[in-house]
Every structure is written in structure tokens, then in C-alpha cells.
Amino acid sequence: MTYLIFSILGVFIGSISNAFENIKEYRKPLFKWYSKFFVRKTEYILVNIIMAIIFNLLLLNYGLSLKLFTYISLCSILCVASVIDMKNQKIPNPLIIAAASLGLGSLLFYPNLNRTIDSILGAISAILLLGLIFIISRNGIGIGDIKLLMCVGIFLGMQSTVESIIISIFICGLVSFILMKLHFLNRKSNIPFAPFVFLGVLLTILSI
């Protein structure tokens, strides 16, 4: 029964992600995009199924715990960011603010100074690492991606954030290389990075 509930929750979050596929949608009244909760495209079905599976994997790994709901919040934000980034190649600031707020809010449930310091270091490490990549690659990574991973740092702390970044960059590079070899992309093509961040974070939190 618990897994069924979390499957429904995953589908619900996936539906919200699909509803916000346009970065201007978040400005509309809620009733304006309720209709988008109903699946109309194959890609929508895929997002819903993926989120249902992810929520159940998190439940299987962490049980009904505080960490479970913390990671569900993080994955929900990353799912929305991924869909928007793939559609618009931009991550809206209101989503970043929501992610940072949830991350900081989660610290209230961990009354531990070391945990707070680790979250701060996680955010700083993300900014420094990606800022360096931004400079070296000459805008090869977006400012929105840097801000998104800063929020990830608040949730995960320094070590897990660095691991997530490394995994994300590796998978992104590998996929880009394959797509270029298959002539689906060229060196000037823009690739949304948020989905790779989502995958990197997911692999990290499932292996902790």
C-alpha cells in the first residue's frame, strides 16, 4: 500500500513537471494549468513513470524517514528543473528560490551544527567548481545550472555534492560524445545540463 501511495505521489510530481514545461507557466493561476495534469503526450507518460519509480527506489532505500522526504523534495525540484531546461534551456529563478528555501528549511529538522556547516560548504563547493568550469569553458555551463547545484549543495553537503557534479559531468560528456559521433549534435549544440544533474544526484543519494 505504501509503495502504491508513493507511486501516485511520483506521478503527481511528474505531472506538475509537465505542467511547468513552459517557464512562464508558474506565473499563471493554479486552475490555468490543472488540465495539464492529464497525460497527453508520450514524454509526459515517461516522466510520470520515471518519477513513480524514483520515489519507490527512495522509499526502498530509506524507508519512512526524514531523509526520504528530504530527498523526495530535492528530486521533485530537479525533475521540474529538468523538464523546463529541456524545453526552454533555462531554469527560472522562482524555482531556484523554492529549491534553496526547501534546502534551508530541511536544516531545521537536523539541529546539528556540523550538518549546517556541511550544507554551507556543499553550496560553496558547487559554486566554486562550476564557476571554474564556467570560466574555463567560456560559458560552457549556464548560470542557472550553477545556482541549481548550489541548492543541491545545501541538501547534500560537500562530499555528496562533489560526487554528484563529477557524475553529472561525466555522463553529460559521454552522452554528448555519443550523440556527436551519431551526428545528432555538433560542437555548437546546446545541451540541457539539469537532467544530468538530476541523474548524478539520484545515483549519489541511492548509493549513500
Sequence and secondary structure as in RCSB ss.txt:
>XXXX:A:sequence
MTYLIFSILGVFIGSISNAFENIKEYRKPLFKWYSKFFVRKTEYILVNIIMAIIFNLLLLNYGLSLKLFTYISLC
SILCVASVIDMKNQKIPNPLIIAAASLGLGSLLFYPNLNRTIDSILGAISAILLLGLIFIISRNGIGIGDIKLLM
CVGIFLGMQSTVESIIISIFICGLVSFILMKLHFLNRKSNIPFAPFVFLGVLLTILSI
>XXXX:A:secstr
 HHHHHHHHHHHHHHHHHHT STTGGGS HHHHGGGGS  SHHHHHHHHHHHHHHHHHHHHH SSHHHHHHHHHH
HHHHHHHHHHHHHS   HHHHHHHHHHHHHHGGG   HHHHHHHHHHHHHHHHHHHHHHHHTTS S HHHHHHHH
HHHHHH HHHHHHHHHHHHHHHHHHHHHHHHTTS  TT     HHHHHHHHHHHHHH 
